[in-house]
């Protein structure tokens, strides 16, 4: 019993020990089209610690980096495949077909960024393999580790298997390899935990959701179907949680983060999307002061600046 308590205390301390991480939300998605190699590269150049590829699977079983399970919002699929006259689901297209598409800006960002020439100027939907190759290549350019933070967008055993097989093939199997794997599905995260253990892998897994505080003060995670999960139960299969940091219905609080740390969980907040430098700095400072361990940001440069100022202020 004493050993268990000691280990829990150690996990809690470790969860808070490292300086906060900057995670490039869909790449440099505030500046360039989301989930493009150029966007990921720009985020790395800006100092992001991790790049985040959301993963979907093509009809021929290839993992590609795109947020939605359909193609129209972020690509020109309706122009090139008008005859399909359908929902344009990623799962209905082969990789060869998806490679013909161009990714378009969806926010205030543009197709170019002043003073930045990416190694890959084509704005295409990249494969997960290509994202991994970019991260590895940029490690040498940046002179520092560049992490990966893939999300399994579908609760699909085939996707889980493909994701783990890809990471294993690329020798990305341990926490030291700077990879987090995330999902909104607690069933998926639990399944990944079992499967990676069988493969001899030990990557940190992250459950995404909303921070719920019960009337009695207990911190819970919201799960699909309206379920609420105690943090100690989540900690049995996950190393961290990714939570909405500005949800008015389910506000993230300092007390909630403290309970997550006590359970041995890191807490990463999404999504920081303010472009105004002063407003962004205030927002980052507020949540980092609350104990947040990582920030998902559309603007990696602003996030890095705020994180560095926060760390300097602690010394």
C-alpha positions in Angstrom: 0.0 0.0 0.0 2.8 2.4 0.9 4.6 1.5 -2.4 1.5 2.3 -4.4 1.1 5.6 -2.6 4.8 6.4 -3.3 4.4 5.5 -7.0 1.3 7.7 -7.3 3.1 10.6 -5.7 6.0 10.1 -8.1 3.7 10.0 -11.1 2.1 13.2 -9.9 5.4 14.9 -9.6 6.6 13.7 -13.0 3.4 14.9 -14.6 4.2 18.4 -13.5 8.0 18.3 -13.8 8.8 19.1 -17.4 8.2 22.6 -18.9 4.9 23.0 -20.7 4.8 21.6 -24.3 3.7 23.4 -27.4 1.7 21.2 -29.7 1.1 22.5 -33.2 -2.7 22.0 -33.6 -3.1 20.6 -37.2 0.3 22.2 -38.0 0.6 26.0 -38.2 -3.1 26.0 -38.9 -3.6 29.7 -38.2 -1.1 30.7 -40.9 -1.1 27.9 -43.5 -3.7 25.3 -44.6 -4.2 22.7 -41.9 -2.6 19.3 -42.1 -0.1 20.0 -44.8 3.6 19.3 -44.8 4.3 23.0 -45.2 2.1 23.8 -42.2 3.8 21.2 -40.0 7.3 22.5 -41.1 6.4 26.1 -40.4 5.2 25.1 -36.9 8.5 23.3 -36.3 10.5 26.3 -37.5 8.5 28.4 -35.0 9.6 26.1 -32.2 6.7 23.7 -31.6 7.7 20.7 -29.6 5.1 18.4 -31.3 3.1 18.4 -34.5 -0.4 17.0 -34.4 -1.6 14.9 -37.4 -5.3 13.8 -37.2 -5.5 10.5 -38.9 -8.2 9.0 -41.3 -7.9 5.9 -43.4 -8.3 5.7 -47.1 -10.3 3.1 -49.0 -7.1 1.2 -49.6 -6.0 1.2 -46.0 -3.5 4.1 -45.9 -3.4 6.5 -43.0 -3.6 10.2 -44.1 -3.5 13.4 -42.1 -6.8 15.2 -42.3 -9.2 16.2 -39.5 -12.6 15.5 -41.0 -13.9 12.1 -42.2 -15.1 13.9 -45.3 -13.0 15.9 -47.8 -15.0 19.1 -48.9 -14.1 21.5 -46.1 -10.4 21.4 -46.6 -9.9 20.3 -50.2 -11.1 20.9 -53.8 -12.7 17.4 -54.0 -16.1 18.7 -55.2 -14.4 20.3 -58.2 -12.4 17.3 -59.2 -14.9 14.5 -58.3 -18.3 16.2 -58.9 -19.6 13.0 -60.5 -19.4 11.3 -57.1 -22.3 13.5 -55.9 -21.9 12.3 -52.4 -20.5 13.1 -49.0 -16.9 12.6 -50.2 -15.9 10.4 -47.3 -12.1 9.9 -46.9 -12.8 6.1 -46.6 -14.4 6.1 -50.1 -11.3 7.4 -51.8 -8.0 5.7 -52.6 -4.7 7.3 -51.8 -4.1 7.8 -55.5 -7.3 9.8 -55.7 -6.6 11.8 -52.6 -3.2 12.7 -53.9 -4.8 14.7 -56.7 -6.5 17.0 -54.3 -5.3 20.4 -53.2 -5.7 21.5 -49.5 -7.2 25.0 -49.3 -7.1 27.6 -46.5 -10.0 27.3 -44.1 -9.2 30.1 -41.5 -7.6 33.5 -41.6 -4.5 31.7 -42.9 -3.3 31.8 -46.5 -1.5 29.4 -48.9 1.8 31.1 -48.2 3.7 32.6 -45.3 6.0 35.7 -45.6 9.7 34.7 -45.6 9.0 31.0 -45.4 9.8 28.6 -48.2 8.8 25.0 -47.3 10.7 21.9 -48.4 7.4 20.7 -49.8 5.5 23.6 -51.5 2.6 21.3 -52.7 -0.5 21.7 -50.5 -1.6 18.1 -50.6 -3.1 15.7 -48.0 0.0 13.9 -46.6 0.2 10.3 -45.5 1.2 9.5 -42.0 4.4 8.1 -43.3 5.2 11.4 -44.9 4.5 13.3 -41.7 6.8 11.0 -39.8 9.5 11.5 -42.4 9.2 15.3 -42.2 9.5 15.2 -38.4 12.6 13.1 -38.6 14.2 15.3 -41.3 13.3 18.5 -39.4 15.0 17.2 -36.2 18.3 17.6 -38.0 17.4 21.0 -39.4 16.0 22.3 -36.1 18.8 20.8 -34.0 16.3 19.5 -31.4 13.8 16.7 -31.0 10.5 17.1 -32.9 7.6 15.1 -31.5 4.5 13.6 -33.1 1.0 13.7 -31.5 -1.2 11.6 -33.8 -4.9 11.3 -33.2 -7.0 8.2 -34.1 -10.1 10.0 -35.4 -12.2 6.8 -35.9 -12.9 4.2 -33.3 -11.7 1.5 -35.6 -9.6 -1.6 -34.7 -8.1 -1.6 -38.2 -6.9 2.0 -37.7 -5.5 1.2 -34.3 -3.5 -1.7 -35.8 -2.2 0.4 -38.7 -1.2 3.2 -36.4 0.7 1.0 -34.1 2.3 -1.0 -36.9 3.5 2.3 -38.5 5.0 3.6 -35.3 6.7 0.3 -34.6 8.1 0.1 -38.1 9.5 3.6 -37.6 11.0 2.6 -34.3 8.8 5.0 -32.4 7.8 2.8 -29.5 8.7 4.5 -26.2 8.0 7.8 -24.4 11.6 8.8 -25.1 10.8 8.7 -28.8 8.6 11.8 -28.3 5.2 10.4 -29.4 1.8 10.8 -27.8 -1.2 8.9 -29.3 -4.6 10.5 -28.6 -8.3 9.8 -29.1 -11.7 11.0 -28.0 -12.8 7.4 -27.6 -12.0 5.8 -24.2 -12.5 2.4 -25.8 -9.9 3.2 -28.4 -7.4 4.4 -25.9 -7.9 1.3 -23.8 -7.6 -0.9 -26.8 -4.4 0.8 -27.9 -3.0 0.3 -24.4 -3.6 -3.5 -24.6 -2.3 -3.8 -28.2 0.8 -1.8 -27.7 1.7 -3.7 -24.5 1.5 -6.9 -26.6 3.8 -5.4 -29.1 6.3 -4.4 -26.4 5.6 -0.7 -26.9 5.1 1.9 -24.2 4.0 5.1 -25.8 2.0 7.6 -23.6 -1.7 7.6 -24.5 -4.0 10.6 -24.1 -7.8 10.6 -23.7 -9.5 13.7 -25.2 -12.6 15.2 -23.8 -14.1 17.8 -21.4 -13.2 18.5 -17.8 -16.2 17.9 -15.6 -16.4 19.0 -11.9 -19.1 17.3 -9.9 -21.0 19.3 -7.2 -18.9 17.6 -4.6 -15.7 18.9 -6.3 -14.6 15.6 -7.8 -12.9 15.9 -11.2 -14.2 13.7 -14.0 -13.7 13.2 -17.8 -16.6 13.4 -20.1 -16.8 10.4 -22.4 -18.9 9.5 -25.4 -22.6 8.7 -24.6 -22.7 11.2 -21.7 -20.6 9.0 -19.4 -18.3 10.5 -16.8 -15.0 8.8 -16.0 -13.1 9.1 -12.7 -9.6 10.3 -13.4 -8.1 7.4 -11.5 -9.8 5.0 -13.9 -8.5 7.0 -16.9 -5.0 6.8 -15.4 -5.1 3.0 -15.5 -4.7 3.1 -19.3 -3.7 6.7 -20.2 -0.7 8.9 -19.3 -2.6 12.2 -20.0 -5.8 13.9 -20.9 -6.5 16.6 -23.5 -9.3 18.9 -22.5 -11.1 21.9 -23.8 -9.7 24.8 -21.9 -12.4 27.4 -22.8 -15.6 25.5 -22.5 -18.2 27.7 -20.7 -20.3 24.7 -19.8 -17.4 22.6 -18.6 -14.7 25.1 -17.5 -11.2 23.9 -16.9 -10.1 24.9 -13.4 -6.9 24.8 -11.4 -8.5 22.4 -8.9 -9.4 20.0 -11.8 -5.8 20.1 -13.1 -4.5 19.5 -9.6 -6.7 16.4 -9.3 -5.5 15.1 -12.7 -1.9 15.5 -11.5 -2.7 13.7 -8.3 -3.9 10.8 -10.5 -0.6 10.8 -12.4 -2.0 12.4 -15.5 -0.6 15.2 -17.7 -3.1 17.8 -18.8 -2.9 19.3 -22.3 -5.4 22.0 -23.2 -7.0 22.8 -26.6 -7.3 24.9 -28.6 -5.5 28.2 -28.2 -6.5 30.3 -31.3 -6.1 33.9 -30.4 -3.9 35.9 -33.0 -3.7 39.2 -31.1 -0.4 38.9 -29.3 -1.4 40.6 -26.1 -4.7 38.7 -25.8 -2.9 35.4 -26.6 -0.2 36.1 -24.0 -2.8 36.7 -21.3 -4.6 33.5 -22.2 -1.5 31.3 -22.2 -0.4 32.8 -18.9 -3.7 32.2 -17.3 -3.8 28.5 -18.1 -0.1 27.8 -17.6 -0.4 29.4 -14.1 -3.2 26.9 -13.5 -0.8 24.0 -14.1 -1.4 23.1 -17.7 1.3 20.8 -19.0 0.8 21.4 -22.7 -1.0 23.7 -25.1 -2.5 22.9 -28.5 -2.1 26.1 -30.5 -2.9 27.3 -34.0 -0.1 29.8 -33.7 3.0 28.0 -32.5 5.1 31.2 -32.5 2.9 32.9 -30.0 2.6 29.7 -27.9 6.4 29.3 -27.8 6.9 32.9 -26.8 4.3 32.6 -24.0 5.7 29.3 -22.8 9.3 30.6 -22.7 8.2 33.7 -20.7 6.3 31.5 -18.3 9.3 29.2 -17.7 11.6 32.2 -17.3 9.3 33.6 -14.7 9.4 30.4 -12.6 13.2 30.5 -12.3 
